[in-house]
Amino acid sequence: MTRRNTWAILGMAAMLSLPLAACKDTKTLEENEQLKAKVAELQKENGQVGNDLETMTAARDALAKENEKLKAELKAKKHPAKKTARKKHRQS
């Protein structure tokens, strides 16, 4: 008789665990879908950040070239060509 009770208890435990396993699978699937959506969103943001980085790098390079050009112009203005020495006329 104890064997019947053991088998009955095992059968009942198996039957009760099936709905719990199904519920857990459903919850896991929902979490999985949410994570997939989040990954897709992050990939989109990553692409946008990459585009922004390329734009900013190009702008930085252009500004660096302009800065060098302006520095060269400023240097040329600071050191003008030497003036020829003028002779002073003495009044007698």
Phi and psi restraints in degrees (range 20) as a CNS / XPLOR table:
assign (resid 1 and name C) (resid 2 and name N)
       (resid 2 and name CA) (resid 2 and name C) 1.0 -68.0 20.0 2
assign (resid 2 and name N) (resid 2 and name CA)
       (resid 2 and name C) (resid 3 and name N) 1.0 -29.0 20.0 2
assign (resid 2 and name C) (resid 3 and name N)
       (resid 3 and name CA) (resid 3 and name C) 1.0 -67.3 20.0 2
assign (resid 3 and name N) (resid 3 and name CA)
       (resid 3 and name C) (resid 4 and name N) 1.0 -39.2 20.0 2
assign (resid 3 and name C) (resid 4 and name N)
       (resid 4 and name CA) (resid 4 and name C) 1.0 -63.9 20.0 2
assign (resid 4 and name N) (resid 4 and name CA)
       (resid 4 and name C) (resid 5 and name N) 1.0 -43.0 20.0 2
assign (resid 4 and name C) (resid 5 and name N)
       (resid 5 and name CA) (resid 5 and name C) 1.0 -63.5 20.0 2
assign (resid 5 and name N) (resid 5 and name CA)
       (resid 5 and name C) (resid 6 and name N) 1.0 -39.5 20.0 2
assign (resid 5 and name C) (resid 6 and name N)
       (resid 6 and name CA) (resid 6 and name C) 1.0 -63.7 20.0 2
assign (resid 6 and name N) (resid 6 and name CA)
       (resid 6 and name C) (resid 7 and name N) 1.0 -46.4 20.0 2
assign (resid 6 and name C) (resid 7 and name N)
       (resid 7 and name CA) (resid 7 and name C) 1.0 -65.8 20.0 2
assign (resid 7 and name N) (resid 7 and name CA)
       (resid 7 and name C) (resid 8 and name N) 1.0 -37.1 20.0 2
assign (resid 7 and name C) (resid 8 and name N)
       (resid 8 and name CA) (resid 8 and name C) 1.0 -66.0 20.0 2
assign (resid 8 and name N) (resid 8 and name CA)
       (resid 8 and name C) (resid 9 and name N) 1.0 -41.5 20.0 2
assign (resid 8 and name C) (resid 9 and name N)
       (resid 9 and name CA) (resid 9 and name C) 1.0 -66.2 20.0 2
assign (resid 9 and name N) (resid 9 and name CA)
       (resid 9 and name C) (resid 10 and name N) 1.0 -43.1 20.0 2
assign (resid 9 and name C) (resid 10 and name N)
       (resid 10 and name CA) (resid 10 and name C) 1.0 -62.8 20.0 2
assign (resid 10 and name N) (resid 10 and name CA)
       (resid 10 and name C) (resid 11 and name N) 1.0 -40.7 20.0 2
assign (resid 10 and name C) (resid 11 and name N)
       (resid 11 and name CA) (resid 11 and name C) 1.0 -64.3 20.0 2
assign (resid 11 and name N) (resid 11 and name CA)
       (resid 11 and name C) (resid 12 and name N) 1.0 -42.7 20.0 2
assign (resid 11 and name C) (resid 12 and name N)
       (resid 12 and name CA) (resid 12 and name C) 1.0 -65.0 20.0 2
assign (resid 12 and name N) (resid 12 and name CA)
       (resid 12 and name C) (resid 13 and name N) 1.0 -40.3 20.0 2
assign (resid 12 and name C) (resid 13 and name N)
       (resid 13 and name CA) (resid 13 and name C) 1.0 -63.9 20.0 2
assign (resid 13 and name N) (resid 13 and name CA)
       (resid 13 and name C) (resid 14 and name N) 1.0 -40.5 20.0 2
assign (resid 13 and name C) (resid 14 and name N)
       (resid 14 and name CA) (resid 14 and name C) 1.0 -65.4 20.0 2
assign (resid 14 and name N) (resid 14 and name CA)
       (resid 14 and name C) (resid 15 and name N) 1.0 -41.8 20.0 2
assign (resid 14 and name C) (resid 15 and name N)
       (resid 15 and name CA) (resid 15 and name C) 1.0 -66.5 20.0 2
assign (resid 15 and name N) (resid 15 and name CA)
       (resid 15 and name C) (resid 16 and name N) 1.0 -37.0 20.0 2
assign (resid 15 and name C) (resid 16 and name N)
       (resid 16 and name CA) (resid 16 and name C) 1.0 -74.5 20.0 2
assign (resid 16 and name N) (resid 16 and name CA)
       (resid 16 and name C) (resid 17 and name N) 1.0 -26.8 20.0 2
assign (resid 16 and name C) (resid 17 and name N)
       (resid 17 and name CA) (resid 17 and name C) 1.0 -79.7 20.0 2
assign (resid 17 and name N) (resid 17 and name CA)
       (resid 17 and name C) (resid 18 and name N) 1.0 -22.2 20.0 2
assign (resid 17 and name C) (resid 18 and name N)
       (resid 18 and name CA) (resid 18 and name C) 1.0 -60.8 20.0 2
assign (resid 18 and name N) (resid 18 and name CA)
       (resid 18 and name C) (resid 19 and name N) 1.0 -49.1 20.0 2
assign (resid 18 and name C) (resid 19 and name N)
       (resid 19 and name CA) (resid 19 and name C) 1.0 -62.4 20.0 2
assign (resid 19 and name N) (resid 19 and name CA)
       (resid 19 and name C) (resid 20 and name N) 1.0 -35.5 20.0 2
assign (resid 19 and name C) (resid 20 and name N)
       (resid 20 and name CA) (resid 20 and name C) 1.0 -65.6 20.0 2
assign (resid 20 and name N) (resid 20 and name CA)
       (resid 20 and name C) (resid 21 and name N) 1.0 -40.4 20.0 2
assign (resid 20 and name C) (resid 21 and name N)
       (resid 21 and name CA) (resid 21 and name C) 1.0 -65.9 20.0 2
assign (resid 21 and name N) (resid 21 and name CA)
       (resid 21 and name C) (resid 22 and name N) 1.0 -40.8 20.0 2
assign (resid 21 and name C) (resid 22 and name N)
       (resid 22 and name CA) (resid 22 and name C) 1.0 -64.8 20.0 2
assign (resid 22 and name N) (resid 22 and name CA)
       (resid 22 and name C) (resid 23 and name N) 1.0 -40.8 20.0 2
assign (resid 22 and name C) (resid 23 and name N)
       (resid 23 and name CA) (resid 23 and name C) 1.0 -63.9 20.0 2
assign (resid 23 and name N) (resid 23 and name CA)
       (resid 23 and name C) (resid 24 and name N) 1.0 -42.2 20.0 2
assign (resid 23 and name C) (resid 24 and name N)
       (resid 24 and name CA) (resid 24 and name C) 1.0 -63.8 20.0 2
assign (resid 24 and name N) (resid 24 and name CA)
       (resid 24 and name C) (resid 25 and name N) 1.0 -40.1 20.0 2
assign (resid 24 and name C) (resid 25 and name N)
       (resid 25 and name CA) (resid 25 and name C) 1.0 -63.4 20.0 2
assign (resid 25 and name N) (resid 25 and name CA)
       (resid 25 and name C) (resid 26 and name N) 1.0 -40.3 20.0 2
assign (resid 25 and name C) (resid 26 and name N)
       (resid 26 and name CA) (resid 26 and name C) 1.0 -63.7 20.0 2
assign (resid 26 and name N) (resid 26 and name CA)
       (resid 26 and name C) (resid 27 and name N) 1.0 -43.8 20.0 2
assign (resid 26 and name C) (resid 27 and name N)
       (resid 27 and name CA) (resid 27 and name C) 1.0 -64.8 20.0 2
assign (resid 27 and name N) (resid 27 and name CA)
       (resid 27 and name C) (resid 28 and name N) 1.0 -40.9 20.0 2
assign (resid 27 and name C) (resid 28 and name N)
       (resid 28 and name CA) (resid 28 and name C) 1.0 -64.2 20.0 2
assign (resid 28 and name N) (resid 28 and name CA)
       (resid 28 and name C) (resid 29 and name N) 1.0 -40.5 20.0 2
assign (resid 28 and name C) (resid 29 and name N)
       (resid 29 and name CA) (resid 29 and name C) 1.0 -64.1 20.0 2
assign (resid 29 and name N) (resid 29 and name CA)
       (resid 29 and name C) (resid 30 and name N) 1.0 -40.6 20.0 2
assign (resid 29 and name C) (resid 30 and name N)
       (resid 30 and name CA) (resid 30 and name C) 1.0 -63.4 20.0 2
assign (resid 30 and name N) (resid 30 and name CA)
       (resid 30 and name C) (resid 31 and name N) 1.0 -44.3 20.0 2
assign (resid 30 and name C) (resid 31 and name N)
       (resid 31 and name CA) (resid 31 and name C) 1.0 -62.5 20.0 2
assign (resid 31 and name N) (resid 31 and name CA)
       (resid 31 and name C) (resid 32 and name N) 1.0 -39.6 20.0 2
assign (resid 31 and name C) (resid 32 and name N)
       (resid 32 and name CA) (resid 32 and name C) 1.0 -62.4 20.0 2
assign (resid 32 and name N) (resid 32 and name CA)
       (resid 32 and name C) (resid 33 and name N) 1.0 -43.1 20.0 2
assign (resid 32 and name C) (resid 33 and name N)
       (resid 33 and name CA) (resid 33 and name C) 1.0 -64.8 20.0 2
assign (resid 33 and name N) (resid 33 and name CA)
       (resid 33 and name C) (resid 34 and name N) 1.0 -40.8 20.0 2
assign (resid 33 and name C) (resid 34 and name N)
       (resid 34 and name CA) (resid 34 and name C) 1.0 -63.0 20.0 2
assign (resid 34 and name N) (resid 34 and name CA)
       (resid 34 and name C) (resid 35 and name N) 1.0 -41.5 20.0 2
assign (resid 34 and name C) (resid 35 and name N)
       (resid 35 and name CA) (resid 35 and name C) 1.0 -66.8 20.0 2
assign (resid 35 and name N) (resid 35 and name CA)
       (resid 35 and name C) (resid 36 and name N) 1.0 -38.0 20.0 2
assign (resid 35 and name C) (resid 36 and name N)
       (resid 36 and name CA) (resid 36 and name C) 1.0 -62.2 20.0 2
assign (resid 36 and name N) (resid 36 and name CA)
       (resid 36 and name C) (resid 37 and name N) 1.0 -42.4 20.0 2
assign (resid 36 and name C) (resid 37 and name N)
       (resid 37 and name CA) (resid 37 and name C) 1.0 -64.0 20.0 2
assign (resid 37 and name N) (resid 37 and name CA)
       (resid 37 and name C) (resid 38 and name N) 1.0 -40.6 20.0 2
assign (resid 37 and name C) (resid 38 and name N)
       (resid 38 and name CA) (resid 38 and name C) 1.0 -65.8 20.0 2
assign (resid 38 and name N) (resid 38 and name CA)
       (resid 38 and name C) (resid 39 and name N) 1.0 -41.0 20.0 2
assign (resid 38 and name C) (resid 39 and name N)
       (resid 39 and name CA) (resid 39 and name C) 1.0 -62.8 20.0 2
assign (resid 39 and name N) (resid 39 and name CA)
       (resid 39 and name C) (resid 40 and name N) 1.0 -42.9 20.0 2
assign (resid 39 and name C) (resid 40 and name N)
       (resid 40 and name CA) (resid 40 and name C) 1.0 -62.6 20.0 2
assign (resid 40 and name N) (resid 40 and name CA)
       (resid 40 and name C) (resid 41 and name N) 1.0 -39.8 20.0 2
assign (resid 40 and name C) (resid 41 and name N)
       (resid 41 and name CA) (resid 41 and name C) 1.0 -65.3 20.0 2
assign (resid 41 and name N) (resid 41 and name CA)
       (resid 41 and name C) (resid 42 and name N) 1.0 -43.2 20.0 2
assign (resid 41 and name C) (resid 42 and name N)
       (resid 42 and name CA) (resid 42 and name C) 1.0 -66.1 20.0 2
assign (resid 42 and name N) (resid 42 and name CA)
       (resid 42 and name C) (resid 43 and name N) 1.0 -36.7 20.0 2
assign (resid 42 and name C) (resid 43 and name N)
       (resid 43 and name CA) (resid 43 and name C) 1.0 -65.0 20.0 2
assign (resid 43 and name N) (resid 43 and name CA)
       (resid 43 and name C) (resid 44 and name N) 1.0 -39.4 20.0 2
assign (resid 43 and name C) (resid 44 and name N)
       (resid 44 and name CA) (resid 44 and name C) 1.0 -63.7 20.0 2
assign (resid 44 and name N) (resid 44 and name CA)
       (resid 44 and name C) (resid 45 and name N) 1.0 -45.3 20.0 2
assign (resid 44 and name C) (resid 45 and name N)
       (resid 45 and name CA) (resid 45 and name C) 1.0 -62.9 20.0 2
assign (resid 45 and name N) (resid 45 and name CA)
       (resid 45 and name C) (resid 46 and name N) 1.0 -38.9 20.0 2
assign (resid 45 and name C) (resid 46 and name N)
       (resid 46 and name CA) (resid 46 and name C) 1.0 -62.8 20.0 2
assign (resid 46 and name N) (resid 46 and name CA)
       (resid 46 and name C) (resid 47 and name N) 1.0 -41.1 20.0 2
assign (resid 46 and name C) (resid 47 and name N)
       (resid 47 and name CA) (resid 47 and name C) 1.0 -62.7 20.0 2
assign (resid 47 and name N) (resid 47 and name CA)
       (resid 47 and name C) (resid 48 and name N) 1.0 -41.3 20.0 2
assign (resid 47 and name C) (resid 48 and name N)
       (resid 48 and name CA) (resid 48 and name C) 1.0 -65.7 20.0 2
assign (resid 48 and name N) (resid 48 and name CA)
       (resid 48 and name C) (resid 49 and name N) 1.0 -41.8 20.0 2
assign (resid 48 and name C) (resid 49 and name N)
       (resid 49 and name CA) (resid 49 and name C) 1.0 -64.1 20.0 2
assign (resid 49 and name N) (resid 49 and name CA)
       (resid 49 and name C) (resid 50 and name N) 1.0 -37.8 20.0 2
assign (resid 49 and name C) (resid 50 and name N)
       (resid 50 and name CA) (resid 50 and name C) 1.0 -62.1 20.0 2
assign (resid 50 and name N) (resid 50 and name CA)
       (resid 50 and name C) (resid 51 and name N) 1.0 -42.6 20.0 2
assign (resid 50 and name C) (resid 51 and name N)
       (resid 51 and name CA) (resid 51 and name C) 1.0 -63.5 20.0 2
assign (resid 51 and name N) (resid 51 and name CA)
       (resid 51 and name C) (resid 52 and name N) 1.0 -43.1 20.0 2
assign (resid 51 and name C) (resid 52 and name N)
       (resid 52 and name CA) (resid 52 and name C) 1.0 -62.1 20.0 2
assign (resid 52 and name N) (resid 52 and name CA)
       (resid 52 and name C) (resid 53 and name N) 1.0 -40.1 20.0 2
assign (resid 52 and name C) (resid 53 and name N)
       (resid 53 and name CA) (resid 53 and name C) 1.0 -63.0 20.0 2
assign (resid 53 and name N) (resid 53 and name CA)
       (resid 53 and name C) (resid 54 and name N) 1.0 -42.6 20.0 2
assign (resid 53 and name C) (resid 54 and name N)
       (resid 54 and name CA) (resid 54 and name C) 1.0 -62.9 20.0 2
assign (resid 54 and name N) (resid 54 and name CA)
       (resid 54 and name C) (resid 55 and name N) 1.0 -42.6 20.0 2
assign (resid 54 and name C) (resid 55 and name N)
       (resid 55 and name CA) (resid 55 and name C) 1.0 -62.8 20.0 2
assign (resid 55 and name N) (resid 55 and name CA)
       (resid 55 and name C) (resid 56 and name N) 1.0 -45.3 20.0 2
assign (resid 55 and name C) (resid 56 and name N)
       (resid 56 and name CA) (resid 56 and name C) 1.0 -67.7 20.0 2
assign (resid 56 and name N) (resid 56 and name CA)
       (resid 56 and name C) (resid 57 and name N) 1.0 -35.4 20.0 2
assign (resid 56 and name C) (resid 57 and name N)
       (resid 57 and name CA) (resid 57 and name C) 1.0 -65.1 20.0 2
assign (resid 57 and name N) (resid 57 and name CA)
       (resid 57 and name C) (resid 58 and name N) 1.0 -42.9 20.0 2
assign (resid 57 and name C) (resid 58 and name N)
       (resid 58 and name CA) (resid 58 and name C) 1.0 -63.6 20.0 2
assign (resid 58 and name N) (resid 58 and name CA)
       (resid 58 and name C) (resid 59 and name N) 1.0 -42.0 20.0 2
assign (resid 58 and name C) (resid 59 and name N)
       (resid 59 and name CA) (resid 59 and name C) 1.0 -64.7 20.0 2
assign (resid 59 and name N) (resid 59 and name CA)
       (resid 59 and name C) (resid 60 and name N) 1.0 -40.7 20.0 2
assign (resid 59 and name C) (resid 60 and name N)
       (resid 60 and name CA) (resid 60 and name C) 1.0 -62.8 20.0 2
assign (resid 60 and name N) (resid 60 and name CA)
       (resid 60 and name C) (resid 61 and name N) 1.0 -42.8 20.0 2
assign (resid 60 and name C) (resid 61 and name N)
       (resid 61 and name CA) (resid 61 and name C) 1.0 -63.0 20.0 2
assign (resid 61 and name N) (resid 61 and name CA)
       (resid 61 and name C) (resid 62 and name N) 1.0 -41.4 20.0 2
assign (resid 61 and name C) (resid 62 and name N)
       (resid 62 and name CA) (resid 62 and name C) 1.0 -64.3 20.0 2
assign (resid 62 and name N) (resid 62 and name CA)
       (resid 62 and name C) (resid 63 and name N) 1.0 -42.0 20.0 2
assign (resid 62 and name C) (resid 63 and name N)
       (resid 63 and name CA) (resid 63 and name C) 1.0 -66.5 20.0 2
assign (resid 63 and name N) (resid 63 and name CA)
       (resid 63 and name C) (resid 64 and name N) 1.0 -36.3 20.0 2
assign (resid 63 and name C) (resid 64 and name N)
       (resid 64 and name CA) (resid 64 and name C) 1.0 -64.6 20.0 2
assign (resid 64 and name N) (resid 64 and name CA)
       (resid 64 and name C) (resid 65 and name N) 1.0 -41.4 20.0 2
assign (resid 64 and name C) (resid 65 and name N)
       (resid 65 and name CA) (resid 65 and name C) 1.0 -63.6 20.0 2
assign (resid 65 and name N) (resid 65 and name CA)
       (resid 65 and name C) (resid 66 and name N) 1.0 -44.3 20.0 2
assign (resid 65 and name C) (resid 66 and name N)
       (resid 66 and name CA) (resid 66 and name C) 1.0 -64.0 20.0 2
assign (resid 66 and name N) (resid 66 and name CA)
       (resid 66 and name C) (resid 67 and name N) 1.0 -38.9 20.0 2
assign (resid 66 and name C) (resid 67 and name N)
       (resid 67 and name CA) (resid 67 and name C) 1.0 -62.5 20.0 2
assign (resid 67 and name N) (resid 67 and name CA)
       (resid 67 and name C) (resid 68 and name N) 1.0 -44.5 20.0 2
assign (resid 67 and name C) (resid 68 and name N)
       (resid 68 and name CA) (resid 68 and name C) 1.0 -62.6 20.0 2
assign (resid 68 and name N) (resid 68 and name CA)
       (resid 68 and name C) (resid 69 and name N) 1.0 -40.1 20.0 2
assign (resid 68 and name C) (resid 69 and name N)
       (resid 69 and name CA) (resid 69 and name C) 1.0 -63.2 20.0 2
assign (resid 69 and name N) (resid 69 and name CA)
       (resid 69 and name C) (resid 70 and name N) 1.0 -44.5 20.0 2
assign (resid 69 and name C) (resid 70 and name N)
       (resid 70 and name CA) (resid 70 and name C) 1.0 -66.4 20.0 2
assign (resid 70 and name N) (resid 70 and name CA)
       (resid 70 and name C) (resid 71 and name N) 1.0 -36.7 20.0 2
assign (resid 70 and name C) (resid 71 and name N)
       (resid 71 and name CA) (resid 71 and name C) 1.0 -63.4 20.0 2
assign (resid 71 and name N) (resid 71 and name CA)
       (resid 71 and name C) (resid 72 and name N) 1.0 -41.2 20.0 2
assign (resid 71 and name C) (resid 72 and name N)
       (resid 72 and name CA) (resid 72 and name C) 1.0 -64.3 20.0 2
assign (resid 72 and name N) (resid 72 and name CA)
       (resid 72 and name C) (resid 73 and name N) 1.0 -41.3 20.0 2
assign (resid 72 and name C) (resid 73 and name N)
       (resid 73 and name CA) (resid 73 and name C) 1.0 -64.0 20.0 2
assign (resid 73 and name N) (resid 73 and name CA)
       (resid 73 and name C) (resid 74 and name N) 1.0 -42.0 20.0 2
assign (resid 73 and name C) (resid 74 and name N)
       (resid 74 and name CA) (resid 74 and name C) 1.0 -64.4 20.0 2
assign (resid 74 and name N) (resid 74 and name CA)
       (resid 74 and name C) (resid 75 and name N) 1.0 -40.8 20.0 2
assign (resid 74 and name C) (resid 75 and name N)
       (resid 75 and name CA) (resid 75 and name C) 1.0 -63.2 20.0 2
assign (resid 75 and name N) (resid 75 and name CA)
       (resid 75 and name C) (resid 76 and name N) 1.0 -40.3 20.0 2
assign (resid 75 and name C) (resid 76 and name N)
       (resid 76 and name CA) (resid 76 and name C) 1.0 -65.8 20.0 2
assign (resid 76 and name N) (resid 76 and name CA)
       (resid 76 and name C) (resid 77 and name N) 1.0 -35.0 20.0 2
assign (resid 76 and name C) (resid 77 and name N)
       (resid 77 and name CA) (resid 77 and name C) 1.0 -74.5 20.0 2
assign (resid 77 and name N) (resid 77 and name CA)
       (resid 77 and name C) (resid 78 and name N) 1.0 -31.1 20.0 2
assign (resid 77 and name C) (resid 78 and name N)
       (resid 78 and name CA) (resid 78 and name C) 1.0 -71.3 20.0 2
assign (resid 78 and name N) (resid 78 and name CA)
       (resid 78 and name C) (resid 79 and name N) 1.0 -31.8 20.0 2
assign (resid 78 and name C) (resid 79 and name N)
       (resid 79 and name CA) (resid 79 and name C) 1.0 -115.7 20.0 2
assign (resid 79 and name N) (resid 79 and name CA)
       (resid 79 and name C) (resid 80 and name N) 1.0 76.8 20.0 2
assign (resid 79 and name C) (resid 80 and name N)
       (resid 80 and name CA) (resid 80 and name C) 1.0 -70.5 20.0 2
assign (resid 80 and name N) (resid 80 and name CA)
       (resid 80 and name C) (resid 81 and name N) 1.0 165.6 20.0 2
assign (resid 80 and name C) (resid 81 and name N)
       (resid 81 and name CA) (resid 81 and name C) 1.0 -60.3 20.0 2
assign (resid 81 and name N) (resid 81 and name CA)
       (resid 81 and name C) (resid 82 and name N) 1.0 144.9 20.0 2
assign (resid 81 and name C) (resid 82 and name N)
       (resid 82 and name CA) (resid 82 and name C) 1.0 -67.4 20.0 2
assign (resid 82 and name N) (resid 82 and name CA)
       (resid 82 and name C) (resid 83 and name N) 1.0 138.2 20.0 2
assign (resid 82 and name C) (resid 83 and name N)
       (resid 83 and name CA) (resid 83 and name C) 1.0 -81.8 20.0 2
assign (resid 83 and name N) (resid 83 and name CA)
       (resid 83 and name C) (resid 84 and name N) 1.0 148.5 20.0 2
assign (resid 83 and name C) (resid 84 and name N)
       (resid 84 and name CA) (resid 84 and name C) 1.0 -74.8 20.0 2
assign (resid 84 and name N) (resid 84 and name CA)
       (resid 84 and name C) (resid 85 and name N) 1.0 144.4 20.0 2
assign (resid 84 and name C) (resid 85 and name N)
       (resid 85 and name CA) (resid 85 and name C) 1.0 -70.2 20.0 2
assign (resid 85 and name N) (resid 85 and name CA)
       (resid 85 and name C) (resid 86 and name N) 1.0 133.8 20.0 2
assign (resid 85 and name C) (resid 86 and name N)
       (resid 86 and name CA) (resid 86 and name C) 1.0 -95.4 20.0 2
assign (resid 86 and name N) (resid 86 and name CA)
       (resid 86 and name C) (resid 87 and name N) 1.0 143.6 20.0 2
assign (resid 86 and name C) (resid 87 and name N)
       (resid 87 and name CA) (resid 87 and name C) 1.0 -87.7 20.0 2
assign (resid 87 and name N) (resid 87 and name CA)
       (resid 87 and name C) (resid 88 and name N) 1.0 134.3 20.0 2
assign (resid 87 and name C) (resid 88 and name N)
       (resid 88 and name CA) (resid 88 and name C) 1.0 -86.5 20.0 2
assign (resid 88 and name N) (resid 88 and name CA)
       (resid 88 and name C) (resid 89 and name N) 1.0 135.2 20.0 2
assign (resid 88 and name C) (resid 89 and name N)
       (resid 89 and name CA) (resid 89 and name C) 1.0 -88.2 20.0 2
assign (resid 89 and name N) (resid 89 and name CA)
       (resid 89 and name C) (resid 90 and name N) 1.0 129.4 20.0 2
assign (resid 89 and name C) (resid 90 and name N)
       (resid 90 and name CA) (resid 90 and name C) 1.0 -92.0 20.0 2
assign (resid 90 and name N) (resid 90 and name CA)
       (resid 90 and name C) (resid 91 and name N) 1.0 137.1 20.0 2
assign (resid 90 and name C) (resid 91 and name N)
       (resid 91 and name CA) (resid 91 and name C) 1.0 -90.8 20.0 2
assign (resid 91 and name N) (resid 91 and name CA)
       (resid 91 and name C) (resid 92 and name N) 1.0 135.8 20.0 2
